[in-house]
């Protein structure tokens, strides 16, 4: 569990006034990521699931088969940064093959 990652996600939720439905957060977003060195943008719904000791972020339309990138990220395995550009950025320190992903609510 990364406390700073959990704080980053909570601040992202607060600043974007994301609503909770049945304990989970669901919103539309633009997903930015690199695939084979090319910046890609994808519109998708995103769900944030808050558990007692972990937060999970699920990207619905991530086309895992086409881009070979996971659609589920958790604070236990990934590092989350909430930047001044209002993006929630996801990275995996120590893994060079992982391309950062960013989420911007629309």
N, C-alpha and C positions, 0 to 999 in steps of 0.2 A: 504494500500500500504506500502510495506517495502522497503525503499530506499536501505538499505544494501543488501537485496535480489536481487533487480534490478541491483545493481552494481556488485554483484557476478555473475549473469547471463551474463551481458555485458562483464565482464572480461573473463569468460569462452568462450564466442563466439569469442572474439578477440584472445585469446591465441591459440585456436584451428583452427583459420582461417576458420571458418564456413561461407559458402557462403549464400547470400540472393537470393531467387527466388521469384519474385513478392511480395517482402516485408516480406516474411516469410522465416525461416531458416529450412532446412530439411537435416538430416544426419543419417547415420547408427551408432549404438551404442551398447555397452554391458550394460545391466541393471542389477544391483545387488540389491537384496532385501532378506529379511528374511520371510519365510513362515513356521509357526509352529516350529520356532526355527532352521530351516535349511536354510543355505545360498543358494539362487537360483541365477542363471545367465541366462539371456535371451537376445538373439539378436533381435533388433528391430530398425525400423526407429523412429526417434524422430523429432517432429516439434516444433519450438519455434516461438511463435506469439508475436510480440512486439506492444503493444497498447500505447496510450499516457500516461496513469497512471498505467499500469499494464503489466506484462509479463506472458504469459501462456506457459506451457510445456506439450506437448501431446505425450504419448508413444503409438505407433500404435499397437504393438503385445503384449499387457499386459495380455491377457487371464483373464479378470475380473471374468468370471464364475469359472475358475479353482482355482485362487488364492484369489479371493474376495478383490482385491486391485484396487483402482481407477487408471485410465489412464491419467487423466487431473489434472495438478497442476498449481496454479497461485500464484503470489506474494501477492495477497490479502488474501489468506487462509493458505499458507505454507511458511516455512522458507527455503531459499536456501543458501548454503555455497559452495564456490569454494575453494577447498583445495589444498595444495601443491602436493598432489598425482594426480592432474589434473582431479579429479572426481567432478562432480556437485552433491552435496548431497542435498536431500530434506527431511525435517523433519516437524513435526507439534507439536510445543511446547505445553505442557499442555495436550496432549492426549496420554496417556500411551498405548492405543491399536494400535496406528499408528506405523508401522515399517518403519524406514528410507529406502529411495531408493537412489541409486547412479547411475549416468550416465557417461559413458566413451566413447567418439567417437572412432570409429575404421576406 
